[in-house]
Amino acid sequence: MDFLTTLNDGLWNPLVVFALGFGALLTILTRGVQLRRIPDMIRLIVRGSGSESGISSFQALALTLSSRVGVGNIAGVPTAIALGGPGALFWMAAMALLGGATAFIESTLAQIYKTEARGSYWGGIPYYIEKGLRKRWLAVIAATTAITLYAVLAPGVQSNNIAAGFDTAMGVPTWLTGSIVVGVLGFVILGGRSRIVAVTEKVVPFMAAGYIVAALVVIAAHASEVPGVLRLVLASAFGIDSVFGGIVGAAVAWGVRRALFSNVAGIGEGTYGSAAAEVSHPAKQGLVQSFSIYIDTLFVCMATGLMVLVSGTYNVETDDGQRLATNIEGVPAGPAYAQAAVDSVWSGVGPYFVAIALALFAFTTLVAFAFISETNLTFLTRGKPQPRLVLGMRLVLLAMTFYGAVEAADLVWAIGDVGYAALGWVNMVCLLFLAKPALLALRDYDRQRKAGLDPEFDPGPLGIANAEYWVGRARERAAAEQKQP
C-alpha cells in the first residue's frame, strides 16, 4: 500500500493539473462546444437511429454511461469529501464542465478513425492513435494498457463496492456476493456484443433516473441545510473556510481525481462506445458524449455529494489521520455514507436502496469493461476473429471481479487508480497531437448547421487522412446523388 500510494501520488498529482489545463485549452479552441451545443446534444440523443453495423446514439450513450456511471458516483464522491473536504465537490463540477470539451474531442476522433470489422464498427484510443499519429507501436501500448486496466485492474473496484454495499445492508458475505456477480456477469458478457448493448440500453436509464430522484428527495427533506452547504462547498473549495482551509490543495486534487475516475473524460473510456455508433457526422457523437459527462458528474455525482453533505453523514480527515469533521465513527468513506444519507429520510431503507443502486451501477460498468476489452483485443488482432483470446480475456475479467469482491477496499482502489492514471497519461498526451482533426470536424459541423443542413461528413475537403470509413461513405453518397434525376 505504501508503494501504491507513492506511485499514485506521482501519477495523479501532475495529471490533475494537466487535465484541468487541457480541458480549459480545448474549451477555448472549441469555443465552449460543451455549452453552446447543448440543444443539439439532446436532439441527437432522441432522434438518432442505428443500423446493422452500428448502434444508435442513444445506445452508444447508454453503453458509455454504463462505464462512466459506476462506484465512483456513490462510493467515490464520499471518498473525495473525506480526503479533500466539501470543496472537492466544486472541483468535481469544474472538471465536468471542462471535461465536456475533452470528451467531445476524443469521441469525435473515435468516430473519424473508426473501422468496420466482422459486421460491426470498432474504434477508440488505439485506432485513432494508429491512424491519426501513424504510430502502430504507440497504439499497441495504448491497447495493451487499456486491456490491462479494464480486464485486470479495474473490475475489482466495482465488485468490491457491490460486496461492501450488501455486507453493510444485509451482512451478506463478500465471497457470496462476488460469486453471484461473477455468475450473472458471465451470462451477459459470454453472450457477446449484442447482449452487452441490450443490457446497458435497458438498465442504465432506469438506474440513473431512479437514483437521482431518490437523492433529490433526501436533499429536499433537508432543504433548510442546502444554502449553508453550498456556502461551505464554495468556501472550502478556495480555502476560505476556517476548518477546511488548510486542505484546499487536497480539495482540488481529490475533486479532479474522483471526477476523472467517475466521468473518465480524457481517460478515453467513452471512445469505444462512441465509435460503435451510427451517425452521419463524427461531431454528432462527440456532442452526445459531452452530454454524458453532465449526466455522470453534474447530475449523479452532485446528487450523491449534496445528499451526503445536507444530511451531515460525511467525514473529513487529513493525510496524517487528523479528523476535521466526523459524523460516522469507524466507517471508511464509501457507500456507507450514501446509505446513511438515504436512511436519514427513509429509516431502515437506506442501506438496501443504495446497495441495490450500487450493484446496478457497478454491474453495468463491468459489462462495459468487457466491451472495451474486446474492442482493444480486436485492434491488436487487426480485426481477425480470435474466439479463444476473447474467451480467455473474459475469463480473466471474471476472475478479477471475484478477487476484488473479497480483497481489502483500500488495496483495490489503489490498484484501480494506477491503471486509470496510466491510461489517462497515454490518451491525453496523444490527444494533444490529435486534436486538429476533431477541431476541423467541429468547424465543418458548425458550418453545415449554420446553413440549415443536417451535417454529413467528408474528410477529403478537410484534409483529414486515413479516415477510410468516411471516405467510402462519401463516395457512396456521391454515387447515389449522381443517379438521382
ZAMARGU-4260 file (C-alpha; in steps of 0.2 Angstrom, whole numbers, plus 5000, padded with zeros to 4 digits):
<rodrens>
0) 5000/5000/5000 | 5014/5012/5004 | 5022/5009/4986 | 5005/5011/4978 | 5001/5027/4987
5) 5018/5034/4982 | 5015/5028/4964 | 4998/5035/4963 | 5003/5052/4970 | 5017/5053/4957
10) 5005/5049/4943 | 4989/5058/4949 | 4996/5075/4956 | 5003/5081/4939 | 4989/5073/4930
15) 4976/5083/4940 | 4985/5099/4934 | 4987/5093/4916 | 4968/5088/4915 | 4962/5104/4921
20) 4973/5114/4909 | 4970/5103/4894 | 4951/5104/4897 | 4952/5123/4898 | 4963/5124/4882
25) 4950/5113/4872 | 4936/5123/4879 | 4944/5139/4871 | 4949/5130/4855 | 4931/5123/4853
30) 4923/5140/4858 | 4914/5131/4873 | 4906/5117/4862 | 4901/5108/4878 | 4889/5123/4882
35) 4884/5131/4866 | 4878/5115/4858 | 4868/5108/4872 | 4852/5109/4862 | 4860/5098/4848
40) 4866/5086/4861 | 4848/5082/4867 | 4841/5082/4849 | 4854/5069/4844 | 4851/5058/4858
45) 4832/5057/4855 | 4832/5056/4836 | 4847/5045/4832 | 4845/5028/4824 | 4856/5013/4822
50) 4860/5001/4808 | 4865/4983/4806 | 4883/4988/4809 | 4881/5002/4821 | 4871/5006/4837
55) 4861/5022/4839 | 4867/5037/4848 | 4856/5033/4862 | 4863/5015/4863 | 4880/5022/4862
60) 4876/5035/4876 | 4869/5021/4887 | 4885/5010/4884 | 4897/5024/4888 | 4886/5029/4903
65) 4887/5011/4909 | 4906/5013/4911 | 4905/5031/4917 | 4891/5029/4930 | 4898/5017/4942
70) 4905/5016/4960 | 4914/5032/4958 | 4897/5041/4958 | 4891/5033/4975 | 4907/5027/4984
75) 4920/5039/4976 | 4911/5055/4980 | 4911/5052/4999 | 4930/5047/4997 | 4933/5064/4989
80) 4924/5073/5003 | 4933/5063/5016 | 4951/5067/5009 | 4948/5084/5001 | 4934/5092/5011
85) 4917/5098/5005 | 4926/5109/4992 | 4931/5094/4982 | 4913/5094/4975 | 4916/5111/4967
90) 4932/5105/4959 | 4922/5089/4953 | 4909/5101/4945 | 4923/5111/4937 | 4932/5096/4930
95) 4915/5090/4922 | 4912/5107/4913 | 4930/5107/4906 | 4930/5088/4903 | 4915/5090/4892
100) 4927/5098/4879 | 4939/5084/4881 | 4926/5071/4879 | 4920/5079/4863 | 4937/5079/4856
105) 4941/5061/4860 | 4924/5054/4855 | 4924/5064/4838 | 4941/5056/4835 | 4935/5039/4839
110) 4921/5042/4825 | 4933/5049/4812 | 4945/5035/4813 | 4933/5020/4816 | 4934/5005/4806
115) 4922/4991/4801 | 4926/4973/4805 | 4915/4957/4807 | 4900/4967/4803 | 4902/4980/4817
120) 4910/4996/4820 | 4926/4997/4830 | 4936/5011/4837 | 4943/5020/4851 | 4960/5025/4858
125) 4972/5013/4849 | 4963/5016/4832 | 4964/5035/4832 | 4982/5034/4838 | 4987/5022/4824
130) 4978/5031/4810 | 4980/5049/4817 | 4998/5048/4823 | 5003/5034/4812 | 5012/5025/4826
135) 5007/5007/4827 | 5019/5004/4841 | 5011/5018/4852 | 4994/5011/4848 | 4999/4994/4854
140) 5005/5001/4870 | 4988/5010/4872 | 4978/4995/4868 | 4988/4984/4880 | 4987/4997/4894
145) 4968/4998/4891 | 4966/4979/4892 | 4976/4978/4907 | 4965/4991/4916 | 4948/4985/4910
150) 4951/4966/4911 | 4963/4966/4926 | 4965/4981/4937 | 4948/4990/4937 | 4935/4976/4939
155) 4939/4973/4957 | 4935/4991/4961 | 4917/4988/4955 | 4914/4971/4963 | 4922/4977/4979
160) 4909/4990/4982 | 4895/4979/4977 | 4901/4967/4990 | 4903/4981/5003 | 4886/4988/5000
165) 4877/4971/5003 | 4888/4967/5018 | 4883/4984/5026 | 4865/4982/5022 | 4862/4963/5024
170) 4878/4956/5031 | 4880/4945/5015 | 4897/4938/5015 | 4908/4946/5002 | 4913/4929/4994
175) 4895/4925/4991 | 4891/4942/4983 | 4907/4940/4972 | 4901/4923/4966 | 4883/4929/4962
180) 4891/4944/4952 | 4903/4933/4943 | 4889/4921/4938 | 4877/4935/4931 | 4891/4944/4923
185) 4897/4929/4914 | 4880/4926/4907 | 4879/4943/4900 | 4897/4945/4893 | 4898/4927/4886
190) 4883/4931/4876 | 4893/4943/4865 | 4892/4961/4860 | 4873/4962/4856 | 4868/4956/4873
195) 4880/4968/4881 | 4872/4983/4872 | 4854/4976/4875 | 4858/4975/4894 | 4865/4993/4896
200) 4852/5001/4885 | 4838/4994/4897 | 4847/4996/4914 | 4857/5012/4913 | 4842/5025/4910
205) 4832/5017/4924 | 4846/5016/4937 | 4852/5033/4934 | 4835/5041/4935 | 4829/5032/4950
210) 4845/5036/4960 | 4844/5054/4956 | 4826/5055/4961 | 4830/5047/4977 | 4844/5059/4981
215) 4833/5074/4977 | 4820/5068/4989 | 4834/5067/5003 | 4840/5084/4998 | 4823/5091/4998
220) 4820/5084/5016 | 4835/5093/5022 | 4831/5109/5012 | 4835/5121/5026 | 4853/5114/5026
225) 4856/5117/5007 | 4861/5136/5007 | 4873/5133/5021 | 4880/5118/5012 | 4883/5127/4996
230) 4892/5141/5005 | 4903/5128/5014 | 4907/5120/4997 | 4912/5136/4989 | 4922/5142/5005
235) 4932/5126/5007 | 4935/5125/4988 | 4945/5141/4989 | 4952/5139/5007 | 4941/5152/5014
240) 4933/5141/5027 | 4942/5141/5043 | 4940/5122/5046 | 4945/5116/5029 | 4956/5130/5023
245) 4972/5120/5026 | 4967/5106/5014 | 4962/5117/4999 | 4975/5108/4989 | 4968/5091/4993
250) 4951/5098/4988 | 4957/5102/4971 | 4967/5085/4969 | 4953/5074/4975 | 4939/5083/4967
255) 4948/5082/4950 | 4954/5064/4953 | 4937/5057/4958 | 4929/5067/4944 | 4941/5059/4931
260) 4938/5042/4939 | 4920/5044/4938 | 4917/5053/4921 | 4934/5047/4913 | 4934/5062/4901
265) 4952/5061/4894 | 4954/5043/4900 | 4946/5038/4884 | 4934/5026/4891 | 4919/5033/4881
270) 4928/5032/4865 | 4924/5014/4862 | 4906/5015/4863 | 4907/5031/4853 | 4915/5023/4838
275) 4901/5010/4838 | 4888/5022/4835 | 4879/5025/4818 | 4880/5044/4814 | 4881/5055/4798
280) 4895/5066/4806 | 4908/5062/4819 | 4904/5078/4829 | 4887/5072/4832 | 4894/5058/4843
285) 4906/5070/4851 | 4892/5080/4857 | 4882/5066/4863 | 4897/5061/4874 | 4899/5078/4880
290) 4882/5077/4887 | 4886/5060/4896 | 4899/5069/4906 | 4885/5081/4913 | 4874/5066/4917
295) 4888/5057/4926 | 4896/5071/4936 | 4884/5086/4937 | 4869/5075/4940 | 4873/5059/4948
300) 4889/5063/4957 | 4882/5080/4963 | 4867/5071/4969 | 4877/5060/4980 | 4888/5074/4986
305) 4874/5086/4991 | 4864/5071/4998 | 4878/5066/5010 | 4883/5084/5015 | 4865/5091/5018
310) 4861/5075/5029 | 4878/5078/5038 | 4883/5060/5035 | 4901/5063/5030 | 4918/5063/5037
315) 4934/5073/5033 | 4951/5069/5039 | 4969/5075/5034 | 4983/5064/5027 | 4990/5061/5044
320) 4974/5055/5051 | 4968/5071/5060 | 4949/5072/5060 | 4942/5088/5054 | 4924/5083/5054
325) 4917/5066/5059 | 4899/5060/5058 | 4901/5042/5056 | 4914/5034/5068 | 4924/5020/5062
330) 4917/5018/5045 | 4928/5021/5029 | 4922/5033/5016 | 4912/5024/5003 | 4895/5018/5000
335) 4891/5018/5019 | 4889/5037/5019 | 4877/5037/5004 | 4867/5023/5014 | 4867/5034/5029
340) 4861/5049/5020 | 4846/5040/5012 | 4842/5032/5029 | 4841/5049/5037 | 4824/5051/5027
345) 4818/5033/5025 | 4824/5024/5041 | 4829/5006/5038 | 4828/5008/5019 | 4845/5017/5015
350) 4857/5003/5016 | 4846/4992/5005 | 4842/5005/4992 | 4860/5011/4990 | 4866/4993/4990
355) 4855/4989/4975 | 4858/5005/4966 | 4877/5002/4968 | 4875/4985/4962 | 4866/4990/4946
360) 4879/5005/4943 | 4894/4994/4946 | 4887/4979/4936 | 4884/4989/4921 | 4901/4996/4922
365) 4908/4978/4922 | 4898/4974/4907 | 4905/4989/4898 | 4923/4984/4903 | 4920/4968/4894
370) 4915/4978/4878 | 4930/4989/4880 | 4942/4975/4882 | 4936/4966/4867 | 4937/4981/4856
375) 4956/4983/4861 | 4959/4965/4858 | 4951/4967/4841 | 4963/4981/4837 | 4978/4970/4842
380) 4972/4956/4831 | 4969/4968/4817 | 4950/4963/4817 | 4953/4944/4814 | 4942/4933/4824
385) 4951/4926/4839 | 4937/4917/4849 | 4950/4908/4861 | 4958/4925/4865 | 4941/4934/4868
390) 4936/4919/4879 | 4952/4920/4889 | 4951/4939/4891 | 4933/4937/4898 | 4938/4923/4910
395) 4952/4934/4917 | 4939/4948/4919 | 4928/4937/4929 | 4942/4930/4940 | 4947/4948/4944
400) 4929/4953/4948 | 4929/4939/4961 | 4946/4944/4968 | 4941/4962/4970 | 4925/4957/4979
405) 4935/4948/4993 | 4950/4959/4994 | 4953/4975/5005 | 4945/4991/4998 | 4960/5002/5000
410) 4971/4990/4990 | 4958/4988/4977 | 4955/5006/4974 | 4974/5010/4974 | 4977/4996/4960
415) 4962/5004/4950 | 4969/5021/4952 | 4986/5016/4945 | 4978/5009/4929 | 4967/5024/4926
420) 4981/5036/4928 | 4992/5026/4917 | 4979/5026/4903 | 4975/5044/4906 | 4993/5050/4903
425) 4994/5039/4887 | 4977/5046/4880 | 4979/5064/4885 | 4996/5066/4879 | 4991/5059/4862
430) 4976/5070/4861 | 4987/5085/4862 | 4994/5080/4845 | 4977/5073/4838 | 4965/5087/4842
435) 4966/5096/4825 | 4956/5083/4815 | 4942/5084/4828 | 4943/5103/4828 | 4941/5103/4809
440) 4926/5091/4810 | 4918/5103/4823 | 4920/5118/4811 | 4913/5108/4797 | 4898/5103/4808
445) 4896/5121/4813 | 4896/5127/4795 | 4883/5115/4790 | 4872/5118/4804 | 4873/5137/4801
450) 4867/5133/4783 | 4852/5124/4790 | 4859/5107/4784 | 4859/5090/4793 | 4878/5088/4793
455) 4886/5075/4783 | 4905/5071/4784 | 4918/5071/4770 | 4936/5070/4777 | 4943/5074/4760
460) 4940/5093/4758 | 4945/5095/4776 | 4962/5087/4773 | 4959/5073/4786 | 4969/5057/4780
465) 4966/5039/4785 | 4948/5041/4788 | 4944/5026/4776 | 4926/5023/4783 | 4921/5040/4779
470) 4929/5041/4763 | 4920/5026/4757 | 4904/5033/4764 | 4906/5050/4755 | 4909/5040/4738
475) 4893/5031/4741 | 4883/5047/4744 | 4891/5055/4729 | 4886/5040/4718 | 4869/5040/4725
480) 4867/5058/4721 | 4873/5056/4703 | 4859/5043/4700 | 4846/5054/4705 | 4837/5063/4691
</rodrens>
